[in-house]
Amino acid sequence: MPETVDEFRDSLTGDVLVEGDREYERARLCFNLLIDRRPAVIARCVDVDDIASALAFGQARGLEIAVRGGGHNPAGHCAVHDGLVIDLSRMRDVRVDPEKERAISQGGATWLDFDTAAQAHGLVTPGGVVGSTGVTGLALGGGIGHLTAQYGLTCDNLLVAELVTPAGEIVRASEDENPELLWGLRGGGGNFGVVARAEFRLHPLERVVGGRLEYEGVGIAQALRLFRDLAADGPRELSIQAQLATDESLAPKLVVVPCCTGEEDNPEALHPLRTVRGLVNDGVRRQSFLEQQRIFDPGYGVDRNYWKGHFVGELPDELIDDLIGRMPALGRPPGGILIESLHGAPKDVDPASAALGYRDAAFNVSVMASWIDPAHDEESIAWARETAAVIEPWSVSGGYANYMQADEPLDRVRAAFGPESFRRLQALKSRYDPDNVLHRNQNIPPAG
Ligand SMILES: Cc1cc2nc3c(=O)[nH]c(=O)nc-3n(C[C@H](O)[C@H](O)[C@H](O)COP(=O)(O)OP(=O)(O)OC[C@H]3O[C@@H](n4cnc5c(N)ncnc54)[C@H](O)[C@@H]3O)c2cc1C
């Protein structure tokens, strides 16, 4: 067992960064600049042996341990002050088997890595909408994106995972081996081990009809109602998201982003949204799936973020009006409210196949405050909390673990699963991480 950081560095195939190293400042950076932490050691692992060594070194030295995939979690769980970061950014290989329609993705791969590899064979799995987000981190919390209605949540397409537990054991989870662990990984996050490799089901798809529909003025409320109705009654080959924002004048703006995988170049289902009053830009066209995946592409580590939201069972007119009414109080762009539809394929899947508990919700409504100036921290966080309180009366199934800040109480994490699933997750935690070594996450404490 290495005793010092230098011995630890020598023992790894990957590399180790400490304060003062050239790449340390970039490597410690989270997507969310609100989180500013200085780890004692960043271990950039390249294989399962490195991961096991890092877990052993961190525990032997009494260091708090964080796991970093794409660095996107808004809670900043990938960084820990004075602790050890197990950084998987050098494990980004994605291998595609086009015959079997399967992809094996290393634990630090991003969606850009994954989509690029899969699209080379005309294949996809439903993933996140931003290229720099980690595949594994997103999949372990569920995964909502441009293909949710067609192919389900990302975790519904997770078939196999290979983990290193805090005890250094390598465990495989699939329907045949440790199926209870596979169930827990579908929603339960990074609580049970560090996932070195994950295998996903792929689906044939190259081109989609998608892009941005932008609205301004009084027509926004009607456009948002049409969005809601389309999500409820629209065809299965249509996934759709909406985002409320503002400009400098603080007038609310709306962006609706459909992704259609049917045959029509001009999908009939979209006509109401493409003709409604208030439409100021229609960017919908047939394009490659990789182009669709670039619609939302924020810079990494450029602004401060505080997110809070709820799954809702419906999006009544009253709530739509209240959400629009909250936008001027944001005070300045950027920031907004993201509404992701959960219709379609997530409802087809046997709920018993995954730990997550929000499959029955209609929408995920997330208040996303983003700002640059630290002087605006307090008011931006207050805006997010107050706006989320407006949504709460319609809340079902708690909040989305993937978007939770670190200040969410355990009850909110529990509500995201329901009491029975939470109890099973705690039993899994007791088995694979009884000392709660992996607690920098939406934490499931061990039973008892
Ligand atoms: C700009 C942006 C866009 C997003 N878009 C979407 C979206 O379209 N759909 C969606 O559903 N979510 C989306 N998310 C949320 C995202 O899914 C979660 O924040 C997720 O946790 C990010 O994973 P990561 O690896 O990038 O983050 P990190 O911060 O690196 O990791 C977060 C946590 O995930 C766990 N983890 C990550 N990798 C591993 C691993 N290999 N083994 C074990 N545990 C691991 C760890 O607990 C870690 O603390 C987005 C977030 C941002 C900031």
The ligand as an SDF file (V2000), in Angstrom:
LIG
                    3D

 53 58  0  0  0  0  0  0  0  0999 V2000
  -25.2950   21.3090  -18.6120 C   0  0  0  0  0  0  0  0  0  0  0  0
  -25.9710   20.0870  -18.0610 C   0  0  0  0  0  0  0  0  0  0  0  0
  -26.7890   19.3630  -18.8860 C   0  0  0  0  0  0  0  0  0  0  0  0
  -27.4290   18.2240  -18.4070 C   0  0  0  0  0  0  0  0  0  0  0  0
  -28.2630   17.5570  -19.2420 N   0  0  0  0  0  0  0  0  0  0  0  0
  -28.9520   16.4920  -18.7840 C   0  0  0  0  0  0  0  0  0  0  0  0
  -29.8680   15.8110  -19.6290 C   0  0  0  0  0  0  0  0  0  0  0  0
  -30.0440   16.1500  -20.7910 O   0  0  0  0  0  0  0  0  0  0  0  0
  -30.5470   14.7590  -19.1130 N   0  0  0  0  0  0  0  0  0  0  0  0
  -30.3730   14.3460  -17.8340 C   0  0  0  0  0  0  0  0  0  0  0  0
  -31.0390   13.3990  -17.4410 O   0  0  0  0  0  0  0  0  0  0  0  0
  -29.4850   14.9400  -17.0080 N   0  0  0  0  0  0  0  0  0  0  0  0
  -28.7790   16.0120  -17.4620 C   0  0  0  0  0  0  0  0  0  0  0  0
  -27.9140   16.6620  -16.6300 N   0  0  0  0  0  0  0  0  0  0  0  0
  -27.7400   16.1910  -15.2480 C   0  0  0  0  0  0  0  0  0  0  0  0
  -26.6960   15.0790  -15.2030 C   0  0  0  0  0  0  0  0  0  0  0  0
  -27.2760   13.8910  -15.6560 O   0  0  0  0  0  0  0  0  0  0  0  0
  -26.2010   14.8280  -13.7760 C   0  0  0  0  0  0  0  0  0  0  0  0
  -25.7500   16.0290  -13.2470 O   0  0  0  0  0  0  0  0  0  0  0  0
  -25.1240   13.7580  -13.7250 C   0  0  0  0  0  0  0  0  0  0  0  0
  -24.8380   13.4760  -12.3730 O   0  0  0  0  0  0  0  0  0  0  0  0
  -23.8710   14.2120  -14.4270 C   0  0  0  0  0  0  0  0  0  0  0  0
  -22.9380   13.2030  -14.4940 O   0  0  0  0  0  0  0  0  0  0  0  0
  -21.3990   13.6130  -14.6990 P   0  0  0  0  0  0  0  0  0  0  0  0
  -20.6160   12.3780  -14.7460 O   0  0  0  0  0  0  0  0  0  0  0  0
  -21.2760   14.5840  -15.8100 O   0  0  0  0  0  0  0  0  0  0  0  0
  -21.1480   14.4350  -13.3670 O   0  0  0  0  0  0  0  0  0  0  0  0
  -20.0940   14.3090  -12.1860 P   0  0  0  0  0  0  0  0  0  0  0  0
  -20.3150   15.5520  -11.4140 O   0  0  0  0  0  0  0  0  0  0  0  0
  -18.7370   14.0060  -12.6760 O   0  0  0  0  0  0  0  0  0  0  0  0
  -20.5940   13.0770  -11.3910 O   0  0  0  0  0  0  0  0  0  0  0  0
  -21.7620   13.1580  -10.6460 C   0  0  0  0  0  0  0  0  0  0  0  0
  -21.9070   11.9680   -9.7640 C   0  0  0  0  0  0  0  0  0  0  0  0
  -22.2270   10.8440  -10.5730 O   0  0  0  0  0  0  0  0  0  0  0  0
  -21.5980    9.6990  -10.0520 C   0  0  0  0  0  0  0  0  0  0  0  0
  -20.7450    9.1300  -11.0830 N   0  0  0  0  0  0  0  0  0  0  0  0
  -20.3370    9.6870  -12.2330 C   0  0  0  0  0  0  0  0  0  0  0  0
  -19.6240    8.7960  -12.9440 N   0  0  0  0  0  0  0  0  0  0  0  0
  -19.5710    7.6730  -12.1900 C   0  0  0  0  0  0  0  0  0  0  0  0
  -18.9920    6.3930  -12.3760 C   0  0  0  0  0  0  0  0  0  0  0  0
  -18.3200    6.0710  -13.4800 N   0  0  0  0  0  0  0  0  0  0  0  0
  -19.1500    5.4850  -11.3880 N   0  0  0  0  0  0  0  0  0  0  0  0
  -19.8390    5.7600  -10.2660 C   0  0  0  0  0  0  0  0  0  0  0  0
  -20.4140    6.9530  -10.0520 N   0  0  0  0  0  0  0  0  0  0  0  0
  -20.2870    7.8890  -11.0140 C   0  0  0  0  0  0  0  0  0  0  0  0
  -20.8580   10.1260   -8.8130 C   0  0  0  0  0  0  0  0  0  0  0  0
  -21.6750    9.9240   -7.6890 O   0  0  0  0  0  0  0  0  0  0  0  0
  -20.6520   11.5800   -9.0240 C   0  0  0  0  0  0  0  0  0  0  0  0
  -20.5680   12.2910   -7.8180 O   0  0  0  0  0  0  0  0  0  0  0  0
  -27.2320   17.8080  -17.0690 C   0  0  0  0  0  0  0  0  0  0  0  0
  -26.3950   18.5360  -16.2290 C   0  0  0  0  0  0  0  0  0  0  0  0
  -25.7760   19.6790  -16.7200 C   0  0  0  0  0  0  0  0  0  0  0  0
  -24.9090   20.4970  -15.8220 C   0  0  0  0  0  0  0  0  0  0  0  0
  1  2  1  0
  2  3  1  0
  2 52  2  0
  3  4  2  0
  4  5  1  0
  4 50  1  0
  5  6  2  0
  6  7  1  0
  6 13  1  0
  7  8  2  0
  7  9  1  0
  9 10  1  0
 10 11  2  0
 10 12  1  0
 12 13  2  0
 13 14  1  0
 14 15  1  0
 14 50  1  0
 15 16  1  0
 16 17  1  0
 16 18  1  0
 18 19  1  0
 18 20  1  0
 20 21  1  0
 20 22  1  0
 22 23  1  0
 23 24  1  0
 24 25  2  0
 24 26  1  0
 24 27  1  0
 27 28  1  0
 28 29  2  0
 28 30  1  0
 28 31  1  0
 31 32  1  0
 32 33  1  0
 33 34  1  0
 33 48  1  0
 34 35  1  0
 35 36  1  0
 35 46  1  0
 36 37  1  0
 36 45  1  0
 37 38  2  0
 38 39  1  0
 39 40  1  0
 39 45  2  0
 40 41  1  0
 40 42  2  0
 42 43  1  0
 43 44  2  0
 44 45  1  0
 46 47  1  0
 46 48  1  0
 48 49  1  0
 50 51  2  0
 51 52  1  0
 52 53  1  0
M  END
$$$$
